[in-house]
Amino acid sequence: MITDFKLRSAGLAVVVVLLPCLAGTQASKQPPSAPPDKSTSILGFTPAGAAMERHVEEEFLQIPSPERAREWHRYLTAEPHPAASARNNELADYIAEQWRQQGWEDVVLRRYEVLHSAPREISLEMVSPLRYKATLREEPYEADPDTKNLHVSQAYLGYSASGDVTAEVVYAHSGNPEDYDLLRSKGISVKGKIVLVRYSNPYSYRGFKALTAEREGAVAMLVYSDPAEDGYKLGKVFPDGPWGPESHIQRGAITYDFIVPGDPTTPGWASVAGAKHIPAAEAQSLPKIMALPLSWHDAKPLLENMSGPLAPKKWKGALPIQYRLTGSVKVHLKIDMDTSIQPYTVVEARIRGGEFPDDWVLLGNHRDAWAFGGVDPSSGTASMLELSRALGELAKHGMRPRRTLVICSWDGEEYALTGSTEWGEQFGDELKKKLVAYINVDSSASGPANRTGNAVPDFHADAVASLAPMIVEASHSLKVPTGQPLYEVWRKTRAQEEKTKAPLADNRLVNTRIGSGSDHTVFLNHLGRPTVGLEFDGQYGVYHSMYDDHFWMNHFGDPGFKYHIVISDLWGLLALRLANADVLPFDFAAYAANIRDFVKQLDHKSKVQKNVDLRPLLSKVGEFEKTGLELNTAVSGSLAANKLGPEAAKTLSRQLMQVESNWLIPEGIPGRPWFQHLLYAARYTYAHLELPGLTEAAEKGDWQTAQAQVRLLEAAVEKNTELLRQAKADIDKITMPSSPPRKPTETLLH
């Protein structure tokens, strides 16, 4: 039965077609946490609009299916599909065809000609004090036939330099600057030597390890996974458990994309056909050091044959050997990489908005994997295909969103965030005007939580603070497979992470300290558009290895594929609410409070106030927050009273979209001009970096630059405060005088 509802909200006539029995509905589908209450408000909606949105969401939530997610996942992970491979290009065509069949419009494959990196010949052999030839391969297991696939590559790191060298090996712990400081203090130099480092103690991006080794004068870097971090020390290993076995290898790239992401030879512009490419030798993001990942099986002979001084206690891993810093071990390393221009493909589709087609809500996940990509990225891709199927079903039956939904399957994320960066650079001017927000899912699910006894994966959401309230609000509408509300599971996760037993406030649930390492980077850091990231994570010991495959996901990661669907559901609710809101649900009082925290935390760490007066900046942030509170009240009041006409609502949403853009500075942050956001960038380790220009200047003791960055922040805050004041004044002009004044709340978060 098809029922038409025509609702008029503040002069906005909208037709909604309800489908109680959509194709694809599963009887086993997890229902929302409670029957939707048609009188319940939703941020950014009039009462009538909220009721209409609840109807649409009811229909949407009945469509995504764990069984279908499992089918998508099995197909996606049937073969290894790294960037530029034939299989990855086949998957681009496959996804495009699925989107056409699902009812998406304007499906297009966009090709970018980028500098790619793949191995031709790689070998590693210990030549002293004895001979050992590294396997550089992962062992197959009878339990998992995919591990016998001959198309799986040997060990390699994308964008490693080529070379042939024989040199002494030095164990340099995690390969961070402080590790080399300790070696120097013991009279050990790594110049002209090969460093052997660990992946995760503490975590830092392998590209930062490579840059650090390069700066220290090392001729090559070997990086291995110690079982202390992701192996038997933590529990059962593959195929009997989720942790990495003896021969697992963490592949990856070592691009210096913390300086400039994307194609290294087109820094700052899109690598479309005919684009200028700079010589590789001039590319800032290309390493000049040889690098190779090892399993602990191949690293152990090198470590156990060293004869020099013992490593500090905190440098010791879980191998049953004496960890030493140096002595006796020499290796012959040969790396021959094919570095050439290859095509990467971004698949793009949309459902055109019925009222505001030039306002875009962008959804994305990357497609390329180092091997099978069971978690990273195919869990996210499976969730995305169920999301797109559900949204396509709604559109086929007349439930067209008010704003345009755009969806993209990115390519080359694993190499340098390449596909999303090139696409973002190609359409940058348009995106700055039209993009409401980007919602990214890199991976959906990766096993139960790391904490003992907790079978539920950890849920995490990253976002700019202005979108945090709507994410928290949406989490109330869903349950996880255990039957618990997603909101409650999330609160427990965050409380445990913060090691507090007290109830955690809603404004501490969303992580607003956003680093890099995924496809949101170009949209937030370069284009100044709001971003959201969603994931469940847990005991994931096979990252970037051959064992990250369908078997692993089916047995350990998400056996019922139900958490895949929770991600699809939440992804869809956020997309629909942004696409259908009467007024975009940004909360700039929450953003202001967040900025104040950034400033105060930086001052606490780096003592900025002793050298640069932060009081004017904090005062302006206070004004921004006050104005944001007043605007929150005005917006919620006018929506509740149906006093915003369609043109006023459109104008207001456009004003709100401008705020994020106003954090951009065209010259970029000092030393890294591609990163143009005053509030957000990433450290070289990929870790989050707030107030990047000010923070890096303060950490260097460069107070002149710090002062200049404070002035830029003050100007941007002032500009956005004035923008919000104007938006509030515009609302006041059309608000009836009889409207009762309402006391501002602290933020829209409880």
Secondary structure, 3 states (H helix, E strand, C coil): CCEEEEEEECCEEEEEEECCCCCCCCCCCCCCCCCCCCCCCCCCCCHHHHHHHHHHHHHHHCCCCHHHHHHHHHHHCCCCCCCCCHHHHHHHHHHHHHHHHHCCEEEEEEEEEEEEEEEEEEEEEEEECCCEECCCCCCCECCEHHHHCCCCCCCCEECCCCEEEEEEEEECCCCCHHHHHHHHHCCCCCCCCEEEEECECCECCHHHHHHHHHHCCCCEEEEECCHHHHCHHHCCECCCCCECCCCCCCCEECCCCCCCCCCCCCCCCCCCCCCCCCCHHHCCCCCCCEEEEECHHHHHHHHHCCCCCECCHHHCCCCCCCCECCCCCEEEEEEEEEEEEEEEEEEEEEECCCCEEEEEEEEEEECCCCCCCCCCCHHHHHHHHHHHHHHHHHHHCCCCCCEEEEEEEECCHHHHCHHHHHHHHHCHHHHHHHEEEEEECCCCCCCCCCCCCCCCCEEEEEECHHHHHHHHHHHCCCECCCCCEHHHHHHHHHHHHCCCCCCCCHHHCCECCCCCCCCCHHHHHHCCCCEEEEEEECCCCCCCCCCCCHHHHHHHHCCCCHHHHHHHHHHHHHHHHHHHCCCCCCCHHHHHHHHHHHHHHHHHHHCHHHCCCCHHHHHHHHHHHHHHHHHHHHHHHHHHCCCCCHHHHHHHHHHHHHHHHCCECCCCECCECCCCECCEEECCCCCEEECHHHHHHHHHCCHHHHHHHHHHHHHHHHHHHHHHHHHHHHHHHHCCCCCCCCCCCCCCCC
